[in-house]
Amino acid sequence: MRRLYSKRLFTVLASAAAMLLISSLCMAEEPGQGLPGADFPTTDNFDSFGMIAKVIFFLVIIIFLFFVLIKFLAKKNKGSLFGNSIRSLGGVPLGQNKSIQIVEIGHSLFVVGVGDNIQLLDKINDADEVAYITDLLTSSKDGQPGIASLSSWISKLPKRKKEMDEEVELTSSFQQVFHDKLQRVTTRNKNVEEWLSDQKQKDRLNDE
């Protein structure tokens, strides 16, 4: 769909540029008209220079439009794999045929280790962190400052992963303790209900 839109935009701009060029050339071929009742020998020369200036002006506009169109298409297609759904934002080389790549899928970032095989290292869903890393990789024109900052961020991944594992372990432990406590309370309530039921039954037998 985007390719079709780009082709249509390119065709419209090319047609407009051709019409401007043809109209300017036609105007340049028409003889100039002087002022009524005035007979100046240099009027045609002034008109010719004016037409030449118009032709040059329109040519500059056409070149500018083509330049803007090329930059627009290059920016749209930069780093795109499948439209805008998947983008490769960059990576850090770690050695021969080994690197860490940042891939954007939807609103999430995936840190992928690429070597003999491809392994998912981390998934980032936090909106602030996604925006920070995306700006980090796209703000620098030559890419060097962004890559350096990205390398520093990637070096913290083992610590981040360890913290996440500890958090998961702590959460699992808490859930286990909570489950045990809840089970004990349920058992205790059941025992109390059974004891109360036995007491009521005994009282009823005693009354009889």
N, C-alpha and C positions, 0 to 999 in steps of 0.2 A: 504493500500500500504506500509506504514511504517512497519507494523507488519510483512508483508511478507518479506520485505527487511531484517528486524532484524533476522527472522528465517533463511533466506538464509545465512546471515553472520555468525550466530551461527553454522549452519551446516558445512560451509566451514572451520571455525576455529577448530571445533571438529574433522573433517576429517584430517586436517593438523596435529593436535596434535596427533591423533591416528597413523598416518603414521610415524611421528617422533619417537614415542615411540616404535612402532614395528620395525622400522629400527635400532634403537639403541639397542634393545634387540637382534636382529639377529646378529648385529656386535659383541655384547658381547659374543655370543655363539661360534663365529668362533675362532679357535686357533690362537694365535699370531705367527707371522713370525719373526724370528731373522735375523741378518745380515748374508749375504752369507759367508760361510767359518768360521763363528764365533760360538763357542759353549759355551754360557754363561748359566748357570742353572737358572739365575733369569730373563731371557727375558720374559718367559711366565707370570711370576708374574707381571712384569711391564706392559705387555699388558693387563692383567686382571684389574689391577688398573686403567689403561687408559680407558678401556671400562666402568668400574663402574663410573668413573668421567664423561664420556660422557652421561651415562644414567641419572645421577643426574642433569647434566646441561640441558638436554632436558626436564626433569620433571619440573625443575624450570621455563623454558620457557613456558611450557604448563600451569602451574599454573598462571604465569604472564598474559598470553593471556586470560585465563578465567576471571581473576580479572579485566582486562581492559574491556572486553566485558560486564561484569556485571555492572561496573560503567557507561559505555557508555549507556546501555539500561536504567539504572535507571535515568540518567540525561535526556534522551530523553522523558521518560514517566512522569517526575516529574511535577506535577501540570497541566497535560494535561487533558482536558475534551473531546474535539472533535478534535484530531490531534493537530495542532498548531493554529487553528483558534480562539479557546476560551481557555483562561487560567485564573485560579484563582491565583492571585499574593499574596494574604494574606488579613488580616483584623485585626480589633481591637474589642475585646469584650466590650460591654457596660453594660451588666447585664445578667440576666437570660434569655437565649434564644434570646438575642438581640446582634447584632454586625453590624459593617460597613465593607463591603467587597470591595476589588478592583478587578475588572474583566477586563481582556484585551480581546478585540474583534477586530481582525484585527490590525489596527494601532491606535486605540482609547482605552481610559480607561474609565470605567464606575464605579462610586462610588455608591454602592447599600446599602441601609439600609435593614437589614434582621431582622424581628421580627414576629409579628402576620401575617404580609404580607410583600411583597417585594416592595420597593419603590426606584425609581431612584432619587438619590440626586444630582448628577452632572455628566457631560460628559466632558472629557478632550480630545481635538483634537490637542492641541499645541504640536509639535514634541519635543521641548526641555523639556517641563514639563512631557511628557510621558516618555522620556528617563530618566529624573531625578528620577521619582517615581519608575520606573522599576529597575534601578540600586540600589535604596534605599532598595528595598524589596529583591533583589537577591544577593547583595554583602555580606551581613552578613551571616555567617555560622550558628550561633546559633539563629539568628533572633531577639535578644533582642534590639540591637541598631537600627535596621531597624524599628521595631515596635514602639519604642519610638519616632523616628523622624516622623514616619507616624502618630502617635497620635497627635503630634504637628501640622502637616500639616492639619489633619482632623479638628482640633479645629478652623482652620481659614476658614473652609467651609462656616459657616453662614455669615461671613463678605464678603467672595468672592461672595456668592449668592446675598447678599444685593447690592454689587457693580454692579453685572451683571444686577440686576433688575433696579437699578438707571440708568445704561447705556442704557438699553432697553427703559426705560421711557423717558430719555433725547432724545434718537434717535427718538422715536415715536412723542415727542413734536416737535422736529425739523422738522420731516417730515410733521406734521400737519401744522406748521407755513409756511413751504415752499409751501405746497399745497395751502394754503389760499392766499399767496402772488402771486403765479402763477395764481390762479383763478382771482385775482383782476387785474393783468396785462392783462390777456386775455380779461376780461370784458372791461377794459379801452381801449384796442386796438380795440375791436369791436365797442365801442361807438365812438371812433375817426373815424373809417372807415365809420360808418353810418353818422356822421356829415359831413365828407368830401363828401360823396355821395350826401347828401342833398344840400350842397353848390354848387356842380357842376350842380345839376339839376336846382337850382334856377338861377345860372348864365346863363344856357342855355335858360331858359324861358325868362330872361331879354333881352338876345340878340335877341330873336325872336320878 
